[in-house]
Amino acid sequence: MDVAYTVFKFRLENNLTRKNMAELMGVTTTAVAYYESCDGCKRKRTAEKVLSFIQSYKPRNKKKHDYSENVRRFREKHNISRKELCNALGLHQTTIDFWESGKCKWNEKAVKNAINTMKIYRAKELV
């Protein structure tokens, strides 16, 4: 099996960024990117180290996709429709649907910034 693909697949399945995985392994983010490249695990010792980490990894006791409900609650709290949020972020509505269903992670900072911007525009409309 291709080690680079195994590393990439493992990282995605466990919702780890390269930075997260690097911290867990005690290496740099560049090293993780290198492991995911075609040339990254050609050395037997490196491949063994990476595969050993993957086999021994135990995810924290965290609910999978616990952020999905947060997106919906956050949007509803501010009385913002999916369409409005999509327009504010410059995204397609499917992306918001994916966030709310837990199919992919959302960028909390970007969403909060967009909502704050929308609040300012709404307040100006009322004046």
PyMOL commands that place a pseudoatom at each C-alpha (Angstrom):
pseudoatom trace, name=CA, resn=MET, resi=1, chain=A, elem=C, hetatm=0, pos=[0.000, 0.000, 0.000]
pseudoatom trace, name=CA, resn=ASP, resi=2, chain=A, elem=C, hetatm=0, pos=[1.176, 3.525, -0.767]
pseudoatom trace, name=CA, resn=VAL, resi=3, chain=A, elem=C, hetatm=0, pos=[2.413, 5.123, 2.473]
pseudoatom trace, name=CA, resn=ALA, resi=4, chain=A, elem=C, hetatm=0, pos=[1.816, 8.690, 1.274]
pseudoatom trace, name=CA, resn=TYR, resi=5, chain=A, elem=C, hetatm=0, pos=[-1.822, 7.930, 0.516]
pseudoatom trace, name=CA, resn=THR, resi=6, chain=A, elem=C, hetatm=0, pos=[-2.203, 6.114, 3.839]
pseudoatom trace, name=CA, resn=VAL, resi=7, chain=A, elem=C, hetatm=0, pos=[-0.899, 9.165, 5.735]
pseudoatom trace, name=CA, resn=PHE, resi=8, chain=A, elem=C, hetatm=0, pos=[-3.172, 11.532, 3.820]
pseudoatom trace, name=CA, resn=LYS, resi=9, chain=A, elem=C, hetatm=0, pos=[-6.240, 9.310, 4.268]
pseudoatom trace, name=CA, resn=PHE, resi=10, chain=A, elem=C, hetatm=0, pos=[-5.515, 8.815, 7.972]
pseudoatom trace, name=CA, resn=ARG, resi=11, chain=A, elem=C, hetatm=0, pos=[-5.191, 12.547, 8.545]
pseudoatom trace, name=CA, resn=LEU, resi=12, chain=A, elem=C, hetatm=0, pos=[-8.500, 13.312, 6.812]
pseudoatom trace, name=CA, resn=GLU, resi=13, chain=A, elem=C, hetatm=0, pos=[-10.404, 10.481, 8.485]
pseudoatom trace, name=CA, resn=ASN, resi=14, chain=A, elem=C, hetatm=0, pos=[-9.318, 11.743, 11.901]
pseudoatom trace, name=CA, resn=ASN, resi=15, chain=A, elem=C, hetatm=0, pos=[-10.031, 15.411, 11.114]
pseudoatom trace, name=CA, resn=LEU, resi=16, chain=A, elem=C, hetatm=0, pos=[-6.400, 16.350, 11.691]
pseudoatom trace, name=CA, resn=THR, resi=17, chain=A, elem=C, hetatm=0, pos=[-4.686, 19.268, 10.059]
pseudoatom trace, name=CA, resn=ARG, resi=18, chain=A, elem=C, hetatm=0, pos=[-1.059, 18.875, 9.115]
pseudoatom trace, name=CA, resn=LYS, resi=19, chain=A, elem=C, hetatm=0, pos=[-0.226, 21.074, 12.091]
pseudoatom trace, name=CA, resn=ASN, resi=20, chain=A, elem=C, hetatm=0, pos=[-2.245, 18.845, 14.467]
pseudoatom trace, name=CA, resn=MET, resi=21, chain=A, elem=C, hetatm=0, pos=[-0.613, 15.707, 13.149]
pseudoatom trace, name=CA, resn=ALA, resi=22, chain=A, elem=C, hetatm=0, pos=[2.844, 17.264, 13.314]
pseudoatom trace, name=CA, resn=GLU, resi=23, chain=A, elem=C, hetatm=0, pos=[2.329, 18.186, 16.972]
pseudoatom trace, name=CA, resn=LEU, resi=24, chain=A, elem=C, hetatm=0, pos=[1.141, 14.662, 17.795]
pseudoatom trace, name=CA, resn=MET, resi=25, chain=A, elem=C, hetatm=0, pos=[4.123, 13.112, 16.019]
pseudoatom trace, name=CA, resn=GLY, resi=26, chain=A, elem=C, hetatm=0, pos=[6.684, 15.611, 17.296]
pseudoatom trace, name=CA, resn=VAL, resi=27, chain=A, elem=C, hetatm=0, pos=[7.705, 16.735, 13.798]
pseudoatom trace, name=CA, resn=THR, resi=28, chain=A, elem=C, hetatm=0, pos=[7.196, 19.845, 11.674]
pseudoatom trace, name=CA, resn=THR, resi=29, chain=A, elem=C, hetatm=0, pos=[4.231, 20.510, 9.399]
pseudoatom trace, name=CA, resn=THR, resi=30, chain=A, elem=C, hetatm=0, pos=[6.684, 20.376, 6.511]
pseudoatom trace, name=CA, resn=ALA, resi=31, chain=A, elem=C, hetatm=0, pos=[7.581, 16.824, 7.535]
pseudoatom trace, name=CA, resn=VAL, resi=32, chain=A, elem=C, hetatm=0, pos=[3.927, 15.781, 7.485]
pseudoatom trace, name=CA, resn=ALA, resi=33, chain=A, elem=C, hetatm=0, pos=[3.513, 17.353, 4.031]
pseudoatom trace, name=CA, resn=TYR, resi=34, chain=A, elem=C, hetatm=0, pos=[6.628, 15.457, 2.951]
pseudoatom trace, name=CA, resn=TYR, resi=35, chain=A, elem=C, hetatm=0, pos=[5.187, 12.176, 4.289]
pseudoatom trace, name=CA, resn=GLU, resi=36, chain=A, elem=C, hetatm=0, pos=[2.090, 12.800, 2.162]
pseudoatom trace, name=CA, resn=SER, resi=37, chain=A, elem=C, hetatm=0, pos=[4.139, 13.429, -0.967]
pseudoatom trace, name=CA, resn=CYS, resi=38, chain=A, elem=C, hetatm=0, pos=[5.169, 10.680, -3.357]
pseudoatom trace, name=CA, resn=ASP, resi=39, chain=A, elem=C, hetatm=0, pos=[8.802, 10.897, -2.238]
pseudoatom trace, name=CA, resn=GLY, resi=40, chain=A, elem=C, hetatm=0, pos=[8.023, 11.311, 1.449]
pseudoatom trace, name=CA, resn=CYS, resi=41, chain=A, elem=C, hetatm=0, pos=[8.202, 7.751, 2.689]
pseudoatom trace, name=CA, resn=LYS, resi=42, chain=A, elem=C, hetatm=0, pos=[10.650, 6.086, 0.352]
pseudoatom trace, name=CA, resn=ARG, resi=43, chain=A, elem=C, hetatm=0, pos=[13.045, 5.548, 3.251]
pseudoatom trace, name=CA, resn=LYS, resi=44, chain=A, elem=C, hetatm=0, pos=[12.110, 2.379, 5.068]
pseudoatom trace, name=CA, resn=ARG, resi=45, chain=A, elem=C, hetatm=0, pos=[12.853, 3.871, 8.493]
pseudoatom trace, name=CA, resn=THR, resi=46, chain=A, elem=C, hetatm=0, pos=[10.656, 6.923, 7.878]
pseudoatom trace, name=CA, resn=ALA, resi=47, chain=A, elem=C, hetatm=0, pos=[7.824, 4.783, 6.530]
pseudoatom trace, name=CA, resn=GLU, resi=48, chain=A, elem=C, hetatm=0, pos=[8.026, 2.502, 9.572]
pseudoatom trace, name=CA, resn=LYS, resi=49, chain=A, elem=C, hetatm=0, pos=[7.937, 5.499, 11.933]
pseudoatom trace, name=CA, resn=VAL, resi=50, chain=A, elem=C, hetatm=0, pos=[4.885, 7.002, 10.236]
pseudoatom trace, name=CA, resn=LEU, resi=51, chain=A, elem=C, hetatm=0, pos=[2.995, 3.716, 9.989]
pseudoatom trace, name=CA, resn=SER, resi=52, chain=A, elem=C, hetatm=0, pos=[3.784, 2.954, 13.626]
pseudoatom trace, name=CA, resn=PHE, resi=53, chain=A, elem=C, hetatm=0, pos=[2.285, 6.295, 14.644]
pseudoatom trace, name=CA, resn=ILE, resi=54, chain=A, elem=C, hetatm=0, pos=[-0.853, 5.642, 12.580]
pseudoatom trace, name=CA, resn=GLN, resi=55, chain=A, elem=C, hetatm=0, pos=[-1.329, 2.183, 14.098]
pseudoatom trace, name=CA, resn=SER, resi=56, chain=A, elem=C, hetatm=0, pos=[-0.860, 3.402, 17.672]
pseudoatom trace, name=CA, resn=TYR, resi=57, chain=A, elem=C, hetatm=0, pos=[-2.969, 6.565, 17.328]
pseudoatom trace, name=CA, resn=LYS, resi=58, chain=A, elem=C, hetatm=0, pos=[-5.949, 6.712, 19.657]
pseudoatom trace, name=CA, resn=PRO, resi=59, chain=A, elem=C, hetatm=0, pos=[-8.311, 9.597, 18.932]
pseudoatom trace, name=CA, resn=ARG, resi=60, chain=A, elem=C, hetatm=0, pos=[-9.438, 11.713, 21.846]
pseudoatom trace, name=CA, resn=ASN, resi=61, chain=A, elem=C, hetatm=0, pos=[-12.891, 11.031, 23.186]
pseudoatom trace, name=CA, resn=LYS, resi=62, chain=A, elem=C, hetatm=0, pos=[-14.506, 13.734, 21.125]
pseudoatom trace, name=CA, resn=LYS, resi=63, chain=A, elem=C, hetatm=0, pos=[-17.792, 13.568, 19.320]
pseudoatom trace, name=CA, resn=LYS, resi=64, chain=A, elem=C, hetatm=0, pos=[-17.217, 13.332, 15.611]
pseudoatom trace, name=CA, resn=HIS, resi=65, chain=A, elem=C, hetatm=0, pos=[-18.499, 16.399, 13.793]
pseudoatom trace, name=CA, resn=ASP, resi=66, chain=A, elem=C, hetatm=0, pos=[-19.451, 18.184, 17.013]
pseudoatom trace, name=CA, resn=TYR, resi=67, chain=A, elem=C, hetatm=0, pos=[-19.034, 21.467, 15.160]
pseudoatom trace, name=CA, resn=SER, resi=68, chain=A, elem=C, hetatm=0, pos=[-21.950, 20.880, 12.785]
pseudoatom trace, name=CA, resn=GLU, resi=69, chain=A, elem=C, hetatm=0, pos=[-24.637, 21.785, 15.295]
pseudoatom trace, name=CA, resn=ASN, resi=70, chain=A, elem=C, hetatm=0, pos=[-22.587, 24.825, 16.308]
pseudoatom trace, name=CA, resn=VAL, resi=71, chain=A, elem=C, hetatm=0, pos=[-22.818, 26.272, 12.800]
pseudoatom trace, name=CA, resn=ARG, resi=72, chain=A, elem=C, hetatm=0, pos=[-26.597, 25.941, 12.712]
pseudoatom trace, name=CA, resn=ARG, resi=73, chain=A, elem=C, hetatm=0, pos=[-27.037, 27.360, 16.233]
pseudoatom trace, name=CA, resn=PHE, resi=74, chain=A, elem=C, hetatm=0, pos=[-24.643, 30.199, 15.502]
pseudoatom trace, name=CA, resn=ARG, resi=75, chain=A, elem=C, hetatm=0, pos=[-26.463, 31.106, 12.280]
pseudoatom trace, name=CA, resn=GLU, resi=76, chain=A, elem=C, hetatm=0, pos=[-29.928, 30.854, 13.835]
pseudoatom trace, name=CA, resn=LYS, resi=77, chain=A, elem=C, hetatm=0, pos=[-28.882, 32.866, 16.906]
pseudoatom trace, name=CA, resn=HIS, resi=78, chain=A, elem=C, hetatm=0, pos=[-28.067, 35.770, 14.611]
pseudoatom trace, name=CA, resn=ASN, resi=79, chain=A, elem=C, hetatm=0, pos=[-31.185, 35.261, 12.444]
pseudoatom trace, name=CA, resn=ILE, resi=80, chain=A, elem=C, hetatm=0, pos=[-29.146, 34.657, 9.315]
pseudoatom trace, name=CA, resn=SER, resi=81, chain=A, elem=C, hetatm=0, pos=[-30.315, 32.403, 6.526]
pseudoatom trace, name=CA, resn=ARG, resi=82, chain=A, elem=C, hetatm=0, pos=[-28.009, 29.972, 4.764]
pseudoatom trace, name=CA, resn=LYS, resi=83, chain=A, elem=C, hetatm=0, pos=[-28.266, 32.062, 1.629]
pseudoatom trace, name=CA, resn=GLU, resi=84, chain=A, elem=C, hetatm=0, pos=[-27.241, 35.242, 3.459]
pseudoatom trace, name=CA, resn=LEU, resi=85, chain=A, elem=C, hetatm=0, pos=[-24.294, 33.472, 5.067]
pseudoatom trace, name=CA, resn=CYS, resi=86, chain=A, elem=C, hetatm=0, pos=[-23.227, 32.062, 1.704]
pseudoatom trace, name=CA, resn=ASN, resi=87, chain=A, elem=C, hetatm=0, pos=[-23.332, 35.492, 0.097]
pseudoatom trace, name=CA, resn=ALA, resi=88, chain=A, elem=C, hetatm=0, pos=[-21.394, 37.051, 2.982]
pseudoatom trace, name=CA, resn=LEU, resi=89, chain=A, elem=C, hetatm=0, pos=[-18.683, 34.406, 2.786]
pseudoatom trace, name=CA, resn=GLY, resi=90, chain=A, elem=C, hetatm=0, pos=[-18.681, 34.144, -0.989]
pseudoatom trace, name=CA, resn=LEU, resi=91, chain=A, elem=C, hetatm=0, pos=[-19.458, 30.435, -0.807]
pseudoatom trace, name=CA, resn=HIS, resi=92, chain=A, elem=C, hetatm=0, pos=[-21.957, 28.087, -2.383]
pseudoatom trace, name=CA, resn=GLN, resi=93, chain=A, elem=C, hetatm=0, pos=[-24.940, 27.028, -0.257]
pseudoatom trace, name=CA, resn=THR, resi=94, chain=A, elem=C, hetatm=0, pos=[-23.794, 23.413, -0.485]
pseudoatom trace, name=CA, resn=THR, resi=95, chain=A, elem=C, hetatm=0, pos=[-20.772, 24.368, 1.625]
pseudoatom trace, name=CA, resn=ILE, resi=96, chain=A, elem=C, hetatm=0, pos=[-23.014, 25.608, 4.427]
pseudoatom trace, name=CA, resn=ASP, resi=97, chain=A, elem=C, hetatm=0, pos=[-25.089, 22.427, 4.101]
pseudoatom trace, name=CA, resn=PHE, resi=98, chain=A, elem=C, hetatm=0, pos=[-21.882, 20.377, 4.455]
pseudoatom trace, name=CA, resn=TRP, resi=99, chain=A, elem=C, hetatm=0, pos=[-20.873, 22.396, 7.530]
pseudoatom trace, name=CA, resn=GLU, resi=100, chain=A, elem=C, hetatm=0, pos=[-24.244, 21.885, 9.166]
pseudoatom trace, name=CA, resn=SER, resi=101, chain=A, elem=C, hetatm=0, pos=[-24.425, 18.193, 8.331]
pseudoatom trace, name=CA, resn=GLY, resi=102, chain=A, elem=C, hetatm=0, pos=[-20.892, 17.659, 9.643]
pseudoatom trace, name=CA, resn=LYS, resi=103, chain=A, elem=C, hetatm=0, pos=[-19.473, 16.522, 6.305]
pseudoatom trace, name=CA, resn=CYS, resi=104, chain=A, elem=C, hetatm=0, pos=[-16.666, 19.075, 6.520]
pseudoatom trace, name=CA, resn=LYS, resi=105, chain=A, elem=C, hetatm=0, pos=[-15.164, 21.488, 9.039]
pseudoatom trace, name=CA, resn=TRP, resi=106, chain=A, elem=C, hetatm=0, pos=[-16.036, 25.152, 9.144]
pseudoatom trace, name=CA, resn=ASN, resi=107, chain=A, elem=C, hetatm=0, pos=[-13.779, 28.121, 9.692]
pseudoatom trace, name=CA, resn=GLU, resi=108, chain=A, elem=C, hetatm=0, pos=[-15.220, 29.687, 12.849]
pseudoatom trace, name=CA, resn=LYS, resi=109, chain=A, elem=C, hetatm=0, pos=[-13.280, 32.942, 12.504]
pseudoatom trace, name=CA, resn=ALA, resi=110, chain=A, elem=C, hetatm=0, pos=[-14.438, 33.528, 8.912]
pseudoatom trace, name=CA, resn=VAL, resi=111, chain=A, elem=C, hetatm=0, pos=[-18.082, 32.819, 9.794]
pseudoatom trace, name=CA, resn=LYS, resi=112, chain=A, elem=C, hetatm=0, pos=[-18.002, 35.142, 12.824]
pseudoatom trace, name=CA, resn=ASN, resi=113, chain=A, elem=C, hetatm=0, pos=[-16.386, 37.931, 10.788]
pseudoatom trace, name=CA, resn=ALA, resi=114, chain=A, elem=C, hetatm=0, pos=[-19.021, 37.573, 8.074]
pseudoatom trace, name=CA, resn=ILE, resi=115, chain=A, elem=C, hetatm=0, pos=[-21.851, 37.651, 10.593]
pseudoatom trace, name=CA, resn=ASN, resi=116, chain=A, elem=C, hetatm=0, pos=[-20.451, 40.734, 12.311]
pseudoatom trace, name=CA, resn=THR, resi=117, chain=A, elem=C, hetatm=0, pos=[-20.171, 42.444, 8.936]
pseudoatom trace, name=CA, resn=MET, resi=118, chain=A, elem=C, hetatm=0, pos=[-23.764, 41.485, 8.115]
pseudoatom trace, name=CA, resn=LYS, resi=119, chain=A, elem=C, hetatm=0, pos=[-24.953, 42.901, 11.460]
pseudoatom trace, name=CA, resn=ILE, resi=120, chain=A, elem=C, hetatm=0, pos=[-23.335, 46.236, 10.636]
pseudoatom trace, name=CA, resn=TYR, resi=121, chain=A, elem=C, hetatm=0, pos=[-25.011, 46.354, 7.201]
pseudoatom trace, name=CA, resn=ARG, resi=122, chain=A, elem=C, hetatm=0, pos=[-28.387, 45.399, 8.689]
pseudoatom trace, name=CA, resn=ALA, resi=123, chain=A, elem=C, hetatm=0, pos=[-28.081, 48.138, 11.316]
pseudoatom trace, name=CA, resn=LYS, resi=124, chain=A, elem=C, hetatm=0, pos=[-27.316, 50.702, 8.596]
pseudoatom trace, name=CA, resn=GLU, resi=125, chain=A, elem=C, hetatm=0, pos=[-30.384, 49.580, 6.633]
pseudoatom trace, name=CA, resn=LEU, resi=126, chain=A, elem=C, hetatm=0, pos=[-32.612, 50.280, 9.642]
pseudoatom trace, name=CA, resn=VAL, resi=127, chain=A, elem=C, hetatm=0, pos=[-31.378, 53.874, 9.981]
for i in range(1, 127): cmd.bond("trace and resi %d" % i, "trace and resi %d" % (i + 1))
show_as sticks, trace
zoom trace
